[in-house]
Amino acid sequence: MIRRSPSGAAVLNADTTESINRAAIEMLAEVGIGRLSMEAVAKRAGVGKSALYRRWPSKTAMTIAVLSEFSVELAATPDTGSLRADIRESVEALRLWLDHPLFSRILPDLVAESGRDPELAELHTRMIGVPRRERAAAIFARARERGEVADDADIELAMDLLAGPVYWRSAVRAQRVDGAYLDAVTDAIVTLVASPES
């Protein structure tokens, strides 16, 4: 049986969406959230403003949706069979995300604007923070099933450490994050949660 779209339903072209997403990311890096406009993104993408409004009701919704797709896609969900290897891959993926040539210019602005705009902050948390954290939680859940994580391990703290030190060193202190640093962060997290039997 052939399923048809309901009469009158908007069919969104994937290529158009990709063009809009790319234009939005580029402009966020260039001008920031405050100076971004739907009109400018539409012009950069080579589409009419109506194409944007068919997808998102506002600039804020568009910004977070575009950044969410970009950011969550780059959140590592390794399943190597080893807690240490999974964590090491995760912190490496985080470093690459923070060092991305466009996102590294967007993130400071996103954090600052989220502090001023409650709607942006809520969407930022719900569409980027929560999904990335859920992926991290899955790493520890699998490790616990394998017996690598202690029953009383503080997983919330471990997930904070999965992101916090790398973010602080890279985005706040603007210091180089090298392999040795990522190894040290990995070792600290494994030591925090490790089961005595592992």
Secondary structure as a PSIPRED ss2 file (coil, helix, strand):
# PSIPRED VFORMAT (PSIPRED V4.0)

   1 M C   1.000  0.000  0.000
   2 I C   1.000  0.000  0.000
   3 R C   1.000  0.000  0.000
   4 R C   1.000  0.000  0.000
   5 S C   1.000  0.000  0.000
   6 P C   1.000  0.000  0.000
   7 S C   1.000  0.000  0.000
   8 G C   1.000  0.000  0.000
   9 A C   1.000  0.000  0.000
  10 A C   1.000  0.000  0.000
  11 V C   1.000  0.000  0.000
  12 L C   1.000  0.000  0.000
  13 N C   1.000  0.000  0.000
  14 A H   0.000  1.000  0.000
  15 D H   0.000  1.000  0.000
  16 T H   0.000  1.000  0.000
  17 T H   0.000  1.000  0.000
  18 E H   0.000  1.000  0.000
  19 S H   0.000  1.000  0.000
  20 I H   0.000  1.000  0.000
  21 N H   0.000  1.000  0.000
  22 R H   0.000  1.000  0.000
  23 A H   0.000  1.000  0.000
  24 A H   0.000  1.000  0.000
  25 I H   0.000  1.000  0.000
  26 E H   0.000  1.000  0.000
  27 M H   0.000  1.000  0.000
  28 L H   0.000  1.000  0.000
  29 A H   0.000  1.000  0.000
  30 E H   0.000  1.000  0.000
  31 V H   0.000  1.000  0.000
  32 G H   0.000  1.000  0.000
  33 I H   0.000  1.000  0.000
  34 G H   0.000  1.000  0.000
  35 R H   0.000  1.000  0.000
  36 L C   1.000  0.000  0.000
  37 S C   1.000  0.000  0.000
  38 M H   0.000  1.000  0.000
  39 E H   0.000  1.000  0.000
  40 A H   0.000  1.000  0.000
  41 V H   0.000  1.000  0.000
  42 A H   0.000  1.000  0.000
  43 K H   0.000  1.000  0.000
  44 R H   0.000  1.000  0.000
  45 A H   0.000  1.000  0.000
  46 G C   1.000  0.000  0.000
  47 V C   1.000  0.000  0.000
  48 G C   1.000  0.000  0.000
  49 K H   0.000  1.000  0.000
  50 S H   0.000  1.000  0.000
  51 A H   0.000  1.000  0.000
  52 L H   0.000  1.000  0.000
  53 Y H   0.000  1.000  0.000
  54 R C   1.000  0.000  0.000
  55 R C   1.000  0.000  0.000
  56 W C   1.000  0.000  0.000
  57 P C   1.000  0.000  0.000
  58 S C   1.000  0.000  0.000
  59 K H   0.000  1.000  0.000
  60 T H   0.000  1.000  0.000
  61 A H   0.000  1.000  0.000
  62 M H   0.000  1.000  0.000
  63 T H   0.000  1.000  0.000
  64 I H   0.000  1.000  0.000
  65 A H   0.000  1.000  0.000
  66 V H   0.000  1.000  0.000
  67 L H   0.000  1.000  0.000
  68 S H   0.000  1.000  0.000
  69 E H   0.000  1.000  0.000
  70 F H   0.000  1.000  0.000
  71 S H   0.000  1.000  0.000
  72 V H   0.000  1.000  0.000
  73 E H   0.000  1.000  0.000
  74 L C   1.000  0.000  0.000
  75 A C   1.000  0.000  0.000
  76 A C   1.000  0.000  0.000
  77 T C   1.000  0.000  0.000
  78 P C   1.000  0.000  0.000
  79 D C   1.000  0.000  0.000
  80 T C   1.000  0.000  0.000
  81 G C   1.000  0.000  0.000
  82 S C   1.000  0.000  0.000
  83 L H   0.000  1.000  0.000
  84 R H   0.000  1.000  0.000
  85 A H   0.000  1.000  0.000
  86 D H   0.000  1.000  0.000
  87 I H   0.000  1.000  0.000
  88 R H   0.000  1.000  0.000
  89 E H   0.000  1.000  0.000
  90 S H   0.000  1.000  0.000
  91 V H   0.000  1.000  0.000
  92 E H   0.000  1.000  0.000
  93 A H   0.000  1.000  0.000
  94 L H   0.000  1.000  0.000
  95 R H   0.000  1.000  0.000
  96 L H   0.000  1.000  0.000
  97 W H   0.000  1.000  0.000
  98 L H   0.000  1.000  0.000
  99 D C   1.000  0.000  0.000
 100 H C   1.000  0.000  0.000
 101 P C   1.000  0.000  0.000
 102 L C   1.000  0.000  0.000
 103 F H   0.000  1.000  0.000
 104 S H   0.000  1.000  0.000
 105 R H   0.000  1.000  0.000
 106 I H   0.000  1.000  0.000
 107 L H   0.000  1.000  0.000
 108 P H   0.000  1.000  0.000
 109 D H   0.000  1.000  0.000
 110 L H   0.000  1.000  0.000
 111 V H   0.000  1.000  0.000
 112 A H   0.000  1.000  0.000
 113 E H   0.000  1.000  0.000
 114 S H   0.000  1.000  0.000
 115 G H   0.000  1.000  0.000
 116 R H   0.000  1.000  0.000
 117 D C   1.000  0.000  0.000
 118 P H   0.000  1.000  0.000
 119 E H   0.000  1.000  0.000
 120 L H   0.000  1.000  0.000
 121 A H   0.000  1.000  0.000
 122 E H   0.000  1.000  0.000
 123 L H   0.000  1.000  0.000
 124 H H   0.000  1.000  0.000
 125 T H   0.000  1.000  0.000
 126 R H   0.000  1.000  0.000
 127 M H   0.000  1.000  0.000
 128 I H   0.000  1.000  0.000
 129 G H   0.000  1.000  0.000
 130 V H   0.000  1.000  0.000
 131 P H   0.000  1.000  0.000
 132 R H   0.000  1.000  0.000
 133 R H   0.000  1.000  0.000
 134 E H   0.000  1.000  0.000
 135 R H   0.000  1.000  0.000
 136 A H   0.000  1.000  0.000
 137 A H   0.000  1.000  0.000
 138 A H   0.000  1.000  0.000
 139 I H   0.000  1.000  0.000
 140 F H   0.000  1.000  0.000
 141 A H   0.000  1.000  0.000
 142 R H   0.000  1.000  0.000
 143 A H   0.000  1.000  0.000
 144 R H   0.000  1.000  0.000
 145 E H   0.000  1.000  0.000
 146 R C   1.000  0.000  0.000
 147 G C   1.000  0.000  0.000
 148 E C   1.000  0.000  0.000
 149 V E   0.000  0.000  1.000
 150 A C   1.000  0.000  0.000
 151 D C   1.000  0.000  0.000
 152 D C   1.000  0.000  0.000
 153 A C   1.000  0.000  0.000
 154 D C   1.000  0.000  0.000
 155 I H   0.000  1.000  0.000
 156 E H   0.000  1.000  0.000
 157 L H   0.000  1.000  0.000
 158 A H   0.000  1.000  0.000
 159 M H   0.000  1.000  0.000
 160 D H   0.000  1.000  0.000
 161 L H   0.000  1.000  0.000
 162 L H   0.000  1.000  0.000
 163 A H   0.000  1.000  0.000
 164 G H   0.000  1.000  0.000
 165 P H   0.000  1.000  0.000
 166 V H   0.000  1.000  0.000
 167 Y H   0.000  1.000  0.000
 168 W H   0.000  1.000  0.000
 169 R H   0.000  1.000  0.000
 170 S H   0.000  1.000  0.000
 171 A H   0.000  1.000  0.000
 172 V H   0.000  1.000  0.000
 173 R C   1.000  0.000  0.000
 174 A C   1.000  0.000  0.000
 175 Q C   1.000  0.000  0.000
 176 R C   1.000  0.000  0.000
 177 V C   1.000  0.000  0.000
 178 D C   1.000  0.000  0.000
 179 G H   0.000  1.000  0.000
 180 A H   0.000  1.000  0.000
 181 Y H   0.000  1.000  0.000
 182 L H   0.000  1.000  0.000
 183 D H   0.000  1.000  0.000
 184 A H   0.000  1.000  0.000
 185 V H   0.000  1.000  0.000
 186 T H   0.000  1.000  0.000
 187 D H   0.000  1.000  0.000
 188 A H   0.000  1.000  0.000
 189 I H   0.000  1.000  0.000
 190 V H   0.000  1.000  0.000
 191 T H   0.000  1.000  0.000
 192 L H   0.000  1.000  0.000
 193 V H   0.000  1.000  0.000
 194 A E   0.000  0.000  1.000
 195 S C   1.000  0.000  0.000
 196 P C   1.000  0.000  0.000
 197 E C   1.000  0.000  0.000
 198 S C   1.000  0.000  0.000
